[in-house]
Amino acid sequence: MTLNVPKPIGDLLLELVQPKKTYASRFGVGAVLILIFAAIALTVFVLRIVSDETQRNELESLYVAGENISISAEERLTDISVKLSY
C-alpha cells in the first residue's frame, strides 16, 4: 500500500513560477507577435479589397442610374420640342 505524500511547498512554488510549455515558450514571443501582426495585416488587406469592390459596384449603379436619368431627360426634351413645334 502506497501513501500519497503531499509535495513540499517549495516544489509547488516552483511549478507556479516555471512557465508551462505553450506556443509562446516553444516558438518565442517574437514569432507569436509576428503571426498576430500578419493576421491583422491580412485581415485589413482583405477588408480593403472588399470595400473597394463594394465602392466600385456602388459607382457603377450610380453611373447606370445617371444614364437612365439622362435618357429620360432627353426623351422629355424631345417630347417637349415636338409639342412646341406643333
C-alpha positions in Angstrom: 0.0 0.0 0.0 1.4 3.3 -1.0 0.9 6.6 0.7 0.2 9.7 -1.2 2.7 12.1 0.3 2.0 15.8 -0.4 4.6 17.7 -2.3 6.8 20.1 -0.4 5.8 23.7 -0.6 9.0 24.5 -2.5 8.1 22.2 -5.3 4.6 23.6 -5.5 6.0 27.2 -5.7 8.4 26.1 -8.5 5.5 24.7 -10.5 3.7 28.0 -10.2 6.8 30.1 -11.1 8.1 28.0 -14.0 6.2 28.6 -17.3 4.4 25.7 -18.9 5.1 24.7 -22.5 2.9 27.0 -24.6 3.3 28.2 -28.2 4.9 31.4 -26.8 7.6 29.4 -24.9 8.2 27.0 -27.8 8.4 29.4 -30.7 9.3 32.6 -28.8 7.2 35.6 -28.1 8.5 37.3 -31.2 7.2 34.6 -33.5 3.8 34.7 -31.9 3.7 38.5 -32.2 4.7 38.3 -35.9 1.9 35.8 -36.5 -0.6 38.1 -34.8 0.5 41.1 -36.8 0.5 39.1 -40.0 -3.1 38.0 -39.3 -4.1 41.6 -38.7 -2.4 42.8 -41.9 -4.1 40.1 -43.9 -7.5 41.0 -42.4 -7.0 44.7 -43.2 -5.9 43.8 -46.8 -8.9 41.6 -47.4 -11.3 44.2 -46.0 -9.8 46.9 -48.2 -10.3 44.8 -51.3 -13.9 44.0 -50.3 -14.6 47.7 -49.6 -13.1 48.7 -52.9 -15.2 46.2 -54.8 -18.3 47.5 -52.9 -17.5 51.1 -53.8 -16.9 50.1 -57.4 -20.3 48.4 -57.6 -22.0 51.4 -56.0 -20.3 53.8 -58.5 -21.4 51.6 -61.4 -25.0 51.5 -60.2 -24.9 55.3 -59.8 -23.5 55.6 -63.3 -26.3 53.4 -64.7 -28.9 55.4 -62.8 -27.4 58.6 -64.2 -27.6 57.3 -67.7 -31.2 56.3 -67.2 -31.9 59.8 -65.9 -30.2 61.5 -68.9 -32.0 59.2 -71.4 -35.4 60.0 -69.8 -34.5 63.7 -69.8 -33.6 63.6 -73.5 -36.9 61.8 -74.2 -38.8 64.5 -72.3 -37.0 67.3 -74.1 -37.7 65.6 -77.4 -41.4 65.3 -76.4 -41.5 69.0 -75.4 -39.8 70.1 -78.6 -42.2 68.0 -80.7 -45.2 69.6 -78.8 -43.7 73.1 -79.3 -43.3 72.5 -83.0 -47.0 71.9 -83.4 
